[in-house]
Amino acid sequence: MMIAGGRSQSLHIPMLESSRVAEARRAIGALAAENHLGEADVGRAQIVASELANNLLRHARDGFLIARALQESEGQGLEIAAIDRGPGMDLQRCLADGFSTGGTPGTGLGAVRRLSDSFDAYSLPGGSIAVARVLATGEARRPTGPAVLQIGAVCLPKTGEEISGDAWAATTMAGGRTLIIVADGLGHGPLAADASNAALAAFHDEAPSGRGPADILTEIHRRLRSTRGAAVAIAEISPASGELRYAGLGNVAATVISSGSRRGLVSHNGIAGGTPSPPRELSYPFAPQSLLVMASDGLGTHWDLARYAGAATHHPAVVSSLLCRDFSRGRDDLTVVAVREAA
């Protein structure tokens, strides 16, 4: 099991054998408790994890679970994704209670959907993605800001390491203005994580001020001078204006997909904490139902969602999980954040 720390706390649990089901149940229960979910909600998260894990063991190959704590603006809870390279499945049949291809009662995905506050799945021959969210019940479950955007994210350490040098965060302000940051600390391990987490701390301090991405990135650059530095990119989305503002230093990549077209956003050469020149901010159109993808250089550059029929219309958590599965370089920390305007 690998853990990505900091504000983007997450778990990665390969489903290699039956003992991993109990491990997933315990680890996701602990993550839910650490994020102040009540006993009943911790129990729901554990059942969801167990059902998804069992489904991977019975029907898939190279399957794994990813779980993360939601950002404050998303509400209080967990996002749990089951990702595999199996034969694919008929989702309509598999989500019906009583259906089974493995000689079991067939309550797996149907139970997951019932117990989850939101659920989405995508499948083609060659693999499937299922993503469930479990939110705290009562007042605590509500997002702190207006739910104008859907967000999905994966943040994982380099294979063989337990601490990721990447980090990400998102925050929504009054009026629906949302800021998203991806930081990739130089190198790997704890010192890289220190740099990326310092970038997130500065981001959260500055975001409420109303300053734009370039100004926030300038402050991040100042604060990271005592660290090894990081590649950092910040996007600001204001759905009401149909505009996206963006500033980046280093090799964090960002792409907007809209009506089948794909546009790369410009990050400038340099490193936050090590580059004297100020970052520049650019504006781009962001039409309704556009999809923003931001990624550290752990994601290969040759990805193309057009290869996956209908995938771009699914929840961004499905998109980030799909890209993680098929385009991870495997030799670096990996962060993928996908964002779309909520329906």
C-alpha positions in Angstrom: 0.0 0.0 0.0 1.3 3.4 -0.9 0.3 6.7 0.6 0.4 10.2 -0.9 0.6 12.7 2.0 -0.1 16.3 2.6 -3.5 17.9 1.8 -3.9 15.4 -1.1 -3.9 12.4 1.2 -4.7 9.2 -0.7 -4.2 5.5 -0.6 -3.2 3.1 -3.4 -3.9 -0.6 -2.8 -3.1 -3.2 -5.5 -5.6 -6.2 -5.4 -3.1 -9.0 -5.7 -4.7 -11.6 -3.4 -7.7 -12.1 -1.1 -5.9 -10.8 2.0 -5.9 -7.3 0.4 -9.6 -7.0 0.8 -9.3 -6.9 4.5 -6.3 -4.5 4.2 -8.4 -2.2 2.0 -11.3 -2.3 4.4 -9.0 -1.4 7.3 -7.0 1.3 5.5 -10.1 3.0 4.0 -11.9 2.9 7.3 -8.9 4.5 9.0 -8.8 7.2 6.3 -12.5 7.9 6.8 -12.1 8.2 10.5 -9.1 10.5 10.2 -11.3 12.8 8.1 -13.9 12.9 10.8 -16.6 10.7 9.3 -19.0 9.3 11.8 -19.1 5.6 12.7 -22.0 4.8 10.3 -20.2 6.6 7.4 -16.9 4.8 8.2 -18.9 1.6 7.9 -20.4 2.6 4.6 -16.9 3.4 3.2 -15.6 0.1 4.4 -18.4 -1.9 2.7 -17.9 0.1 -0.5 -14.2 -0.7 -0.4 -14.8 -4.4 0.3 -17.3 -4.8 -2.5 -15.1 -3.0 -5.0 -12.0 -5.0 -3.9 -13.8 -8.3 -4.2 -15.1 -7.4 -7.6 -11.5 -6.7 -8.8 -10.3 -10.0 -7.4 -13.1 -12.0 -9.0 -13.3 -10.4 -12.4 -10.2 -8.3 -13.3 -6.5 -8.4 -13.6 -4.0 -5.8 -12.5 -6.7 -4.2 -10.4 -6.1 -1.7 -7.7 -8.1 0.7 -5.4 -7.4 4.4 -5.0 -9.0 6.3 -2.2 -8.6 10.0 -1.3 -10.0 12.5 1.1 -12.2 15.1 -0.6 -11.1 18.7 -0.7 -13.0 21.0 1.6 -15.0 22.6 -1.2 -16.2 19.1 -2.3 -17.7 18.2 1.1 -16.5 16.0 3.9 -15.9 12.4 2.7 -13.9 10.0 0.6 -13.6 9.2 -3.1 -12.9 5.5 -3.8 -11.9 4.3 -7.2 -11.6 0.7 -8.5 -9.4 0.5 -11.6 -8.5 -2.6 -13.6 -7.4 -4.0 -16.9 -9.9 -6.8 -17.0 -12.2 -8.0 -19.8 -14.7 -5.2 -19.3 -18.3 -5.6 -18.2 -21.9 -4.9 -19.1 -22.5 -2.1 -16.6 -26.3 -2.1 -16.8 -26.4 -5.8 -15.9 -23.7 -5.7 -13.3 -25.4 -2.8 -11.5 -28.6 -4.8 -11.1 -28.9 -6.6 -7.8 -28.8 -10.3 -8.1 -26.6 -10.4 -11.2 -23.4 -12.3 -10.9 -20.8 -13.8 -13.3 -18.8 -15.3 -10.4 -21.2 -17.5 -8.5 -21.7 -14.9 -5.8 -25.0 -13.2 -4.7 -24.3 -10.4 -7.2 -24.7 -7.6 -4.8 -21.3 -6.0 -5.5 -21.7 -3.0 -7.8 -25.4 -2.7 -7.0 -24.6 -2.4 -3.3 -21.8 0.1 -4.0 -24.2 2.3 -5.9 -26.8 2.2 -3.1 -24.3 2.9 -0.3 -22.6 5.7 -2.2 -23.6 9.4 -2.3 -22.5 9.4 -5.9 -21.3 6.7 -8.3 -20.0 6.5 -11.8 -18.5 3.7 -13.9 -16.9 3.3 -17.3 -16.0 0.0 -19.1 -14.6 -1.1 -22.4 -13.0 -4.4 -23.4 -9.6 -4.1 -21.7 -10.6 -2.5 -18.5 -13.1 -0.8 -16.2 -13.3 2.1 -13.8 -15.8 2.5 -10.9 -15.8 5.5 -8.7 -17.8 6.0 -5.5 -18.1 8.8 -3.1 -19.1 8.5 0.6 -19.9 11.7 2.3 -20.4 12.5 6.0 -24.1 12.6 6.9 -25.8 15.7 8.1 -24.6 19.3 7.9 -20.9 18.2 7.6 -21.5 16.6 4.3 -22.2 19.8 2.5 -19.5 21.5 0.4 -18.3 24.8 1.9 -18.9 26.7 -1.4 -21.3 26.4 -4.3 -20.9 23.1 -6.2 -20.2 24.6 -9.5 -17.5 22.2 -10.6 -16.9 18.5 -10.5 -13.4 17.4 -9.6 -11.6 14.1 -9.9 -8.0 13.5 -8.9 -5.3 10.9 -8.5 -2.1 11.6 -6.6 0.4 8.7 -6.3 4.1 8.3 -5.5 6.7 6.8 -7.8 6.5 3.0 -7.9 8.4 1.6 -5.0 8.1 4.8 -2.9 5.6 5.6 -0.2 5.7 9.5 -0.2 4.7 11.5 -3.2 6.6 14.6 -4.1 3.4 15.9 -5.9 0.4 17.6 -4.4 -2.7 19.3 -5.5 -5.6 21.3 -4.1 -8.8 23.1 -5.2 -10.8 25.8 -3.5 -14.1 27.5 -4.4 -14.9 31.0 -3.4 -18.1 33.0 -3.2 -19.6 33.5 -6.7 -18.2 30.1 -7.9 -14.7 31.2 -8.6 -12.6 28.1 -8.3 -8.8 27.8 -8.1 -6.9 24.6 -8.7 -3.2 24.0 -8.1 -0.8 21.2 -9.1 2.7 21.2 -7.6 5.5 18.8 -8.5 8.4 19.1 -6.0 11.8 18.5 -7.7 12.9 14.9 -7.4 11.1 12.4 -5.2 10.5 11.6 -1.6 10.2 13.8 1.6 12.1 16.8 0.4 10.1 17.0 -2.8 6.9 16.6 -0.7 8.1 19.5 1.5 8.3 21.8 -1.5 5.0 20.8 -3.0 3.2 21.1 0.4 4.7 24.5 1.0 3.3 25.5 -2.4 -0.2 24.3 -1.2 0.1 26.2 2.1 0.9 29.4 0.3 -2.0 28.7 -2.2 -4.5 28.3 0.6 -3.3 31.5 2.3 -3.5 33.6 -0.9 -6.6 32.2 -2.7 -9.2 34.0 -0.5 -7.5 37.4 -1.3 -9.0 37.5 -4.7 -5.6 37.6 -6.4 -5.3 35.8 -9.7 -3.1 32.8 -10.6 0.0 34.8 -11.6 0.0 36.8 -8.4 -0.5 33.7 -6.2 2.2 31.9 -8.1 4.6 34.8 -7.5 4.0 34.5 -3.7 4.5 30.7 -4.0 7.8 31.3 -5.7 8.9 33.6 -2.9 8.0 31.1 -0.2 9.6 28.2 -1.9 13.1 29.8 -2.0 14.1 27.8 1.1 13.0 24.5 -0.4 14.3 22.6 -3.4 11.6 24.1 -5.5 8.7 22.8 -7.5 7.0 23.0 -10.9 3.7 24.7 -10.1 0.6 25.5 -12.2 -2.6 27.3 -11.1 -5.9 27.5 -13.0 -8.8 29.7 -12.1 -12.2 28.9 -13.5 -15.2 31.2 -13.4 -18.1 29.3 -15.1 -20.3 32.4 -15.2 -17.7 34.2 -17.3 -16.8 31.2 -19.5 -13.1 32.0 -18.9 -10.1 30.1 -17.5 -7.1 32.0 -16.2 -3.8 30.1 -16.0 -0.2 30.5 -14.9 2.4 27.9 -14.7 6.2 27.4 -14.1 7.8 24.2 -15.1 6.6 20.9 -16.5 3.0 20.7 -15.1 0.9 20.2 -18.2 -2.7 21.5 -18.6 -5.2 20.8 -21.4 -8.8 21.9 -22.1 -11.0 19.6 -24.0 -14.1 21.2 -25.5 -16.5 19.9 -28.2 -14.0 17.3 -29.3 -11.1 19.8 -29.6 -8.0 19.8 -27.4 -6.0 22.8 -26.4 -2.8 22.8 -24.4 -2.3 25.7 -21.9 1.1 27.4 -21.8 3.4 27.0 -18.8 6.6 28.9 -18.8 10.1 27.5 -18.2 11.4 27.7 -14.7 10.9 26.4 -11.2 8.9 28.1 -8.4 11.5 28.9 -5.7 14.4 29.0 -8.2 13.4 31.2 -11.1 13.8 35.0 -10.8 11.5 35.9 -13.6 7.8 36.5 -12.6 5.2 34.1 -14.0 2.8 35.3 -16.7 -1.0 34.7 -16.7 -3.0 33.8 -19.8 -6.7 33.5 -20.4 -8.6 30.8 -22.3 -12.2 30.2 -23.2 -13.9 27.6 -20.9 -17.3 26.8 -22.4 -20.0 24.8 -20.5 -19.0 21.2 -20.2 -15.4 21.8 -21.1 -13.0 19.5 -19.3 -9.7 20.7 -17.8 -6.9 18.2 -17.2 -3.9 19.2 -15.2 -1.0 16.7 -14.6 2.5 16.4 -13.3 5.2 14.9 -15.6 4.4 11.5 -14.2 1.7 11.4 -16.9 2.8 10.6 -20.4 2.1 13.3 -23.0 0.6 11.0 -25.6 -2.8 10.5 -24.0 -5.9 11.0 -26.0 -9.4 10.7 -24.5 -10.8 10.4 -28.1 -9.6 6.8 -28.0 -12.2 6.0 -25.3 -15.7 6.3 -26.6 -17.8 8.5 -24.3 -15.2 8.7 -21.5 -14.9 12.5 -21.7 -18.5 12.9 -20.7 -18.1 10.9 -17.4 -17.4 12.3 -14.0 -13.9 13.8 -13.9 -12.9 11.1 -11.3 -13.4 8.5 -14.0 -11.2 10.5 -16.4 -8.3 11.0 -14.0 -8.5 7.2 -13.1 -8.5 6.2 -16.7 -5.5 8.4 -17.5 -3.6 7.1 -14.5 -4.2 3.5 -15.5 -3.1 3.8 -19.1 -0.6 6.7 -19.3 1.4 6.7 -16.1 5.1 6.7 -16.9 5.7 4.5 -13.8 9.0 6.1 -13.0 7.9 9.3 -11.4 5.3 10.6 -9.0 1.9 11.0 -10.7 -0.8 13.6 -10.2 -3.8 13.9 -12.6 -6.6 16.4 -11.8 -9.7 16.7 -14.0 -12.3 19.4 -13.7 -15.7 20.1 -15.3 -18.6 22.4 -14.7 -21.3 20.6 -12.6 -24.4 19.7 -14.6 
